[in-house]
Amino acid sequence: MENTTLLLNIIWTMLGAILVYFMQAGFALVETGFTRAKNAGNICMKNMMDFVLGSLFFFILGFPLMFGNNIGGILGGSGFFNPYSLADSDGLFNGLPIAVFMIFHTVFCATAATIVSGAMAERTKFSSYLIYSACISVFIYPITGHWIWGGGWLTSIGFHDFAGSTAVHMVGGVCALVGAKIVGPRIGKYNEDGTPNAIPGHNIPLGVLGVFILWFCWFGFNCGSTTAATTTVGDIAMTTNLAAAASTLVTLLFTWKRYGKPDVSMTLNGSLAGLVAITAGCDVVTPYEAIIIGAIAGLVVVLAIEFIDKVVKIDDPVGAVGVHGCCGLLGTLLTGVFGEGVSFLPQLIGVVSVLAYAGVMAFIIFTIIKKTIGLRVSDQEQLDGLDIHEHGMSAYSGFRMDK
């Protein structure tokens, strides 16, 4: 019976990992669709390299920092360059073969990294982005991940983040905010008086397909985080789906009222906002509480994207900060309000601590990159498109591109 249970848990966790890996395709399509055609190839390359670099650096250094022997509740301190050494005598780690557990968290690490790509799209040097992608996989995600999931200090005070509203999404959203601020806005985004101009994406159907893929894969993201084939899986899937549906509907109705027409791109972000918000508490809230969390996220994401764009004046082409940063924070706090057995104060302490650490580390990393090799492409490269200058190709060869 024990062997059968272990095999079922292995299959379930690997299925979840495979679905989370496919989220990279969803993110690539959303980001590509929401930006201009002249940068499509560059965006796809960044999303691919997030997974490539995340896989290598998380294996060598990130996993040991996240799950190695606990040092003061701050970080792991063993298993560097040989994470398999962290397994017990049966080759297991947290009840699973260590390779299964490691690949599951590798795809989570890559998800956190790729959130930043959209916020910095269309004006960031490819080489500089690669350095950032490696750095988040070592210096940011594993450290806060240890606090939350690796037996660190946040675990000890009762902080609850089941599948990563804070550990994955808010971390990515905070890094996206800092990166977008430091790299600066795209040419033509803001007028001299500071008023923003809309820069439409070139392919909304791609964005829609990307959101469908992400919604589909989120069942692996949340349900797979049980890392076991348990009876709670159906409940987690239900709360995840209901929150996303409620958020989508509320965003659609809110933008219809606010703009006079139901906004397609904002509604798509509304779907993602609900998914992000429910991720922390999907295992401890009821279906109706999930609907409430999703509905609140559907309102907040619109206001957050507008605030970042018009008031803070940070250029975020895809709304990554509003979706992942703001709704990741929101969902974690609401878990402290609605979640069974979860207190609000540990949730508040957790989001403030993670926000501060991720923000400071992202600022250091992006500032060093900016001061050394540079973070931003030239104006001419930006006007011509990054596909031509960074990669020597066009994603749509034979088609006319708008500048």
C-alpha positions as CSV (number, residue, x, y, z in Angstrom):
1,M,0.0,0.0,0.0
2,E,2.8,2.4,0.9
3,N,4.5,1.8,-2.5
4,T,1.2,2.4,-4.3
5,T,0.6,5.7,-2.4
6,L,4.1,6.8,-3.2
7,L,3.7,6.1,-6.9
8,L,0.4,7.9,-7.0
9,N,2.0,10.9,-5.3
10,I,4.9,10.9,-7.7
11,I,2.6,10.8,-10.7
12,W,0.4,13.6,-9.2
13,T,3.4,15.9,-8.4
14,M,5.0,15.3,-11.8
15,L,1.7,16.0,-13.6
16,G,1.5,19.3,-11.6
17,A,5.1,20.1,-12.5
18,I,4.4,19.5,-16.2
19,L,1.4,21.8,-16.1
20,V,3.3,24.5,-14.3
21,Y,6.1,24.2,-16.9
22,F,3.6,24.8,-19.7
23,M,2.7,28.1,-18.0
24,Q,5.8,29.5,-19.6
25,A,4.0,29.1,-23.0
26,G,1.0,31.0,-21.5
27,F,3.2,33.8,-20.2
28,A,5.0,34.1,-23.6
29,L,1.7,34.3,-25.5
30,V,0.2,36.9,-23.1
31,E,3.3,39.1,-23.2
32,T,3.7,38.8,-27.0
33,G,0.1,39.6,-27.7
34,F,0.1,42.6,-25.3
35,T,3.2,44.2,-26.9
36,R,4.2,45.2,-30.4
37,A,5.1,42.8,-33.3
38,K,8.6,44.2,-33.7
39,N,9.6,42.7,-30.3
40,A,7.8,39.3,-30.4
41,G,10.9,37.2,-31.0
42,N,12.8,38.9,-28.2
43,I,9.9,38.3,-25.8
44,C,9.7,34.6,-26.6
45,M,13.5,34.3,-26.1
46,K,13.3,35.9,-22.7
47,N,10.6,33.5,-21.6
48,M,12.5,30.6,-22.8
49,M,15.7,31.7,-21.1
50,D,13.9,32.2,-17.8
51,F,13.2,28.5,-17.7
52,V,16.7,27.5,-19.0
53,L,18.6,29.7,-16.5
54,G,16.2,29.0,-13.7
55,S,16.6,25.2,-14.2
56,L,20.4,25.4,-14.0
57,F,20.9,27.9,-11.3
58,F,18.1,26.6,-9.1
59,F,19.6,23.1,-9.3
60,I,23.1,24.2,-8.4
61,L,22.5,26.9,-5.8
62,G,18.8,27.8,-5.5
63,F,17.4,24.5,-4.2
64,P,20.1,24.2,-1.5
65,L,19.4,27.8,-0.4
66,M,15.7,27.1,-0.2
67,F,15.7,23.6,1.3
68,G,19.1,23.0,2.7
69,N,19.7,22.7,6.4
70,N,18.1,25.6,8.1
71,I,20.4,28.5,9.2
72,G,18.6,30.7,11.7
73,G,15.3,30.5,9.8
74,I,16.9,32.7,7.0
75,L,18.3,30.3,4.4
76,G,19.4,26.8,3.7
77,G,23.1,26.1,4.1
78,S,23.8,22.6,2.6
79,G,23.6,20.6,-0.6
80,F,25.3,23.2,-2.8
81,F,26.3,21.8,-6.3
82,N,24.9,18.5,-5.1
83,P,21.3,18.9,-4.0
84,Y,20.7,15.1,-4.2
85,S,22.8,15.0,-1.0
86,L,19.8,16.5,0.9
87,A,17.8,13.3,0.4
88,D,17.4,10.7,3.1
89,S,18.7,7.2,3.0
90,D,15.8,6.1,0.8
91,G,16.4,8.9,-1.7
92,L,13.3,10.8,-0.5
93,F,12.8,14.5,0.4
94,N,9.6,15.6,2.0
95,G,8.1,12.2,1.2
96,L,8.9,12.2,-2.5
97,P,12.0,11.2,-4.5
98,I,14.2,14.3,-4.3
99,A,14.3,14.7,-8.1
100,V,10.5,14.9,-8.2
101,F,10.3,17.4,-5.4
102,M,13.1,19.4,-7.0
103,I,11.6,19.6,-10.5
104,F,8.3,20.8,-9.0
105,H,10.0,23.7,-7.3
106,T,12.2,24.4,-10.3
107,V,9.2,25.2,-12.5
108,F,7.9,27.5,-9.7
109,C,11.2,29.4,-9.6
110,A,11.0,29.9,-13.4
111,T,7.4,31.2,-13.0
112,A,8.6,33.9,-10.6
113,A,11.4,34.9,-12.9
114,T,9.2,35.2,-16.0
115,I,6.7,37.6,-14.4
116,V,9.3,40.4,-14.7
117,S,9.8,40.0,-18.4
118,G,6.4,41.6,-19.3
119,A,6.9,44.7,-17.1
120,M,10.3,45.4,-18.7
121,A,9.3,44.5,-22.3
122,E,10.3,46.4,-25.4
123,R,13.2,48.3,-24.0
124,T,15.5,46.0,-22.0
125,K,18.8,44.6,-23.2
126,F,18.6,40.9,-23.7
127,S,22.1,40.3,-22.2
128,S,21.1,42.3,-19.1
129,Y,17.9,40.4,-18.7
130,L,19.7,37.1,-18.7
131,I,21.8,38.3,-15.8
132,Y,18.7,39.3,-13.8
133,S,17.1,36.0,-14.6
134,A,20.0,34.1,-13.1
135,C,20.1,36.3,-10.1
136,I,16.5,36.0,-9.1
137,S,16.9,32.2,-9.2
138,V,19.7,32.4,-6.6
139,F,19.5,35.5,-4.5
140,I,15.7,36.3,-4.3
141,Y,13.3,33.5,-4.9
142,P,15.1,30.8,-2.9
143,I,15.7,33.0,0.2
144,T,12.0,34.1,0.6
145,G,11.0,30.6,-0.5
146,H,13.0,29.2,2.4
147,W,11.2,31.6,4.8
148,I,7.8,30.3,3.6
149,W,8.3,26.7,2.4
150,G,11.7,25.6,3.6
151,G,11.2,25.7,7.3
152,G,12.2,29.3,7.8
153,W,11.0,32.0,10.2
154,L,7.7,32.8,8.4
155,T,6.7,29.1,8.7
156,S,7.3,29.3,12.5
157,I,5.0,32.2,13.0
158,G,2.1,30.6,11.2
159,F,2.3,32.4,7.8
160,H,0.2,30.6,5.2
161,D,0.9,30.7,1.4
162,F,-0.2,27.3,0.0
163,A,0.9,27.7,-3.6
164,G,2.7,31.0,-3.9
165,S,0.6,34.2,-4.0
166,T,3.5,35.7,-2.1
167,A,6.4,33.2,-2.7
168,V,6.0,33.3,-6.5
169,H,3.7,36.0,-7.7
170,M,4.3,38.9,-5.3
171,V,8.1,38.2,-5.5
172,G,7.9,38.4,-9.3
173,G,5.6,41.5,-9.1
174,V,7.9,43.4,-6.8
175,C,10.9,42.6,-8.9
176,A,8.9,43.7,-12.0
177,L,8.0,47.0,-10.4
178,V,11.6,47.8,-9.5
179,G,12.9,46.7,-12.9
180,A,10.3,48.7,-14.8
181,K,11.1,51.8,-12.7
182,I,14.9,51.5,-13.2
183,V,14.8,50.8,-16.9
184,G,12.4,53.6,-17.6
185,P,9.3,53.9,-19.8
186,R,9.2,53.1,-23.5
187,I,9.6,55.9,-26.0
188,G,6.3,57.6,-26.5
189,K,4.6,56.2,-23.4
190,Y,4.4,59.5,-21.6
191,N,4.0,63.1,-22.9
192,E,5.9,66.0,-21.6
193,D,3.2,66.8,-19.1
194,G,3.3,63.2,-17.8
195,T,0.0,62.0,-19.3
196,P,0.3,58.4,-20.5
197,N,-0.4,57.2,-24.0
198,A,-1.8,53.8,-24.8
199,I,0.6,51.5,-26.7
200,P,-1.7,48.7,-27.9
201,G,-0.6,45.1,-28.2
202,H,-0.4,43.7,-31.7
203,N,-2.3,40.4,-31.2
204,I,-5.0,40.2,-28.6
205,P,-6.0,36.6,-29.7
206,L,-2.5,35.5,-28.7
207,G,-3.1,37.1,-25.3
208,V,-6.5,35.3,-25.0
209,L,-4.9,31.9,-25.8
210,G,-2.1,32.6,-23.3
211,V,-4.7,33.3,-20.5
212,F,-6.6,30.1,-21.4
213,I,-3.3,28.2,-21.1
214,L,-2.4,29.8,-17.8
215,W,-5.9,29.2,-16.4
216,F,-5.6,25.5,-17.4
217,C,-2.1,25.2,-16.0
218,W,-3.1,26.9,-12.7
219,F,-4.9,23.7,-11.7
220,G,-1.5,22.1,-11.7
221,F,0.0,25.1,-9.9
222,N,-2.5,25.0,-7.0
223,C,-3.7,21.4,-7.0
224,G,-0.2,20.1,-7.6
225,S,1.1,21.9,-4.5
226,T,-0.4,19.2,-2.3
227,T,2.5,17.1,-3.7
228,A,0.2,14.2,-2.9
229,A,-2.9,12.6,-4.5
230,T,-5.3,13.6,-1.7
231,T,-9.0,14.1,-1.4
232,T,-8.6,17.9,-1.0
233,V,-7.5,18.2,-4.7
234,G,-11.1,18.7,-5.9
235,D,-11.8,21.4,-3.3
236,I,-8.6,23.3,-4.3
237,A,-9.6,23.1,-8.0
238,M,-13.0,24.4,-7.2
239,T,-11.9,27.4,-5.2
240,T,-9.2,28.2,-7.8
241,N,-11.8,28.1,-10.7
242,L,-14.4,30.1,-8.8
243,A,-12.1,32.9,-7.8
244,A,-10.8,33.2,-11.4
245,A,-14.4,33.2,-12.8
246,A,-15.6,35.8,-10.3
247,S,-12.6,38.1,-10.9
248,T,-13.0,37.9,-14.7
249,L,-16.7,38.8,-14.5
250,V,-16.2,41.7,-12.0
251,T,-13.3,43.1,-14.1
252,L,-15.5,42.9,-17.3
253,L,-18.4,44.7,-15.6
254,F,-16.2,47.3,-13.9
255,T,-14.4,48.2,-17.1
256,W,-17.7,48.3,-19.0
257,K,-19.0,50.8,-16.5
258,R,-15.7,52.7,-16.2
259,Y,-14.7,52.9,-19.9
260,G,-18.1,52.5,-21.6
261,K,-17.1,49.2,-23.2
262,P,-15.9,45.9,-21.8
263,D,-12.1,46.1,-22.0
264,V,-10.6,42.9,-23.5
265,S,-7.0,43.1,-22.2
266,M,-8.1,44.3,-18.8
267,T,-10.6,41.5,-18.5
268,L,-7.8,39.0,-19.4
269,N,-5.7,40.5,-16.6
270,G,-8.8,40.1,-14.4
271,S,-8.7,36.4,-15.0
272,L,-5.1,36.2,-13.9
273,A,-5.7,38.5,-10.9
274,G,-8.3,36.0,-9.5
275,L,-5.9,33.1,-10.0
276,V,-3.1,34.9,-8.4
277,A,-5.2,36.1,-5.4
278,I,-6.6,32.6,-4.6
279,T,-3.3,30.8,-4.8
280,A,-2.3,31.5,-1.2
281,G,-5.5,30.3,0.4
282,C,-7.1,27.9,-2.1
283,D,-6.8,25.1,0.5
284,V,-8.3,26.9,3.4
285,V,-11.3,28.9,2.1
286,T,-14.8,27.9,1.1
287,P,-16.1,28.2,-2.5
288,Y,-18.1,31.4,-1.6
289,E,-15.1,32.9,0.2
290,A,-13.1,32.1,-3.0
291,I,-15.7,34.0,-5.0
292,I,-15.4,37.0,-2.7
293,I,-11.6,37.0,-3.0
294,G,-11.8,36.8,-6.8
295,A,-14.4,39.6,-6.9
296,I,-12.2,41.9,-4.8
297,A,-9.2,41.0,-7.0
298,G,-11.2,41.9,-10.1
299,L,-11.7,45.4,-8.8
300,V,-8.2,45.9,-7.4
301,V,-6.4,44.8,-10.6
302,V,-8.1,47.6,-12.6
303,L,-7.4,50.2,-10.1
304,A,-3.8,49.0,-9.5
305,I,-2.9,49.0,-13.2
306,E,-4.4,52.5,-13.6
307,F,-2.6,53.8,-10.5
308,I,0.8,52.4,-11.6
309,D,0.3,53.7,-15.2
310,K,-1.2,57.2,-14.5
311,V,-0.1,58.2,-11.0
312,V,3.2,56.4,-10.3
313,K,4.0,56.7,-14.0
314,I,5.8,53.3,-14.3
315,D,5.4,51.8,-17.7
316,D,4.2,48.2,-17.4
317,P,3.2,47.0,-20.9
318,V,1.3,43.9,-19.7
319,G,0.1,44.9,-16.2
320,A,2.4,42.4,-14.5
321,V,2.8,44.5,-11.3
322,G,-0.9,45.0,-10.8
323,V,-1.8,41.4,-11.5
324,H,1.0,39.6,-9.7
325,G,2.4,42.1,-7.2
326,C,-0.8,43.7,-6.0
327,C,-3.1,40.7,-6.3
328,G,-0.5,38.4,-4.8
329,L,-0.3,40.7,-1.8
330,L,-4.1,41.0,-1.7
331,G,-4.7,37.3,-1.8
332,T,-2.2,36.6,0.9
333,L,-3.8,39.1,3.3
334,L,-7.3,37.9,2.4
335,T,-6.2,34.4,3.4
336,G,-5.7,35.8,6.8
337,V,-9.3,37.2,6.8
338,F,-11.1,34.2,5.3
339,G,-8.8,31.2,5.7
340,E,-9.6,28.6,8.3
341,G,-7.0,28.4,10.9
342,V,-5.0,31.3,9.5
343,S,-4.4,34.6,11.4
344,F,-4.1,38.0,9.8
345,L,-1.0,39.3,11.6
346,P,1.4,36.6,10.4
347,Q,0.1,37.2,6.8
348,L,0.8,40.9,7.2
349,I,4.2,40.4,8.6
350,G,5.0,38.0,5.8
351,V,4.0,40.2,2.9
352,V,5.8,43.2,4.3
353,S,9.0,41.2,4.9
354,V,9.0,39.5,1.5
355,L,8.1,42.8,-0.2
356,A,11.0,44.6,1.5
357,Y,13.6,41.9,0.8
358,A,12.6,41.3,-2.8
359,G,12.4,45.0,-3.5
360,V,15.8,45.8,-2.0
361,M,17.5,42.9,-3.7
362,A,15.9,43.7,-7.1
363,F,17.0,47.3,-6.7
364,I,20.6,46.2,-6.0
365,I,20.7,43.8,-8.9
366,F,19.1,46.1,-11.5
367,T,21.2,49.1,-10.4
368,I,24.4,47.1,-10.7
369,I,23.4,45.9,-14.1
370,K,22.5,49.5,-15.2
371,K,25.8,50.9,-13.9
372,T,28.0,48.2,-15.6
373,I,26.7,46.8,-18.9
374,G,23.6,48.9,-19.1
375,L,20.0,47.9,-18.8
376,R,18.2,49.8,-21.6
377,V,18.7,49.6,-25.4
378,S,19.3,52.7,-27.4
379,D,16.5,54.8,-28.7
380,Q,17.1,53.7,-32.3
381,E,17.1,50.0,-31.3
382,Q,13.8,50.6,-29.4
383,L,12.2,52.3,-32.4
384,D,13.3,49.6,-34.9
385,G,12.4,46.8,-32.6
386,L,14.5,44.4,-30.5
387,D,14.0,41.5,-32.8
388,I,16.2,43.2,-35.5
389,H,18.9,44.6,-33.2
390,E,19.1,41.9,-30.5
391,H,18.5,38.8,-32.6
392,G,18.9,39.8,-36.3
393,M,15.5,38.5,-37.3
394,S,11.8,39.3,-37.5
395,A,9.2,37.2,-35.8
396,Y,6.9,38.0,-38.8
397,S,9.1,37.9,-41.8
398,G,7.3,39.2,-44.9
399,F,4.8,41.3,-43.0
400,R,5.0,45.0,-42.6
401,M,5.8,46.2,-39.1
402,D,4.5,49.4,-37.6
403,K,7.2,51.4,-35.8
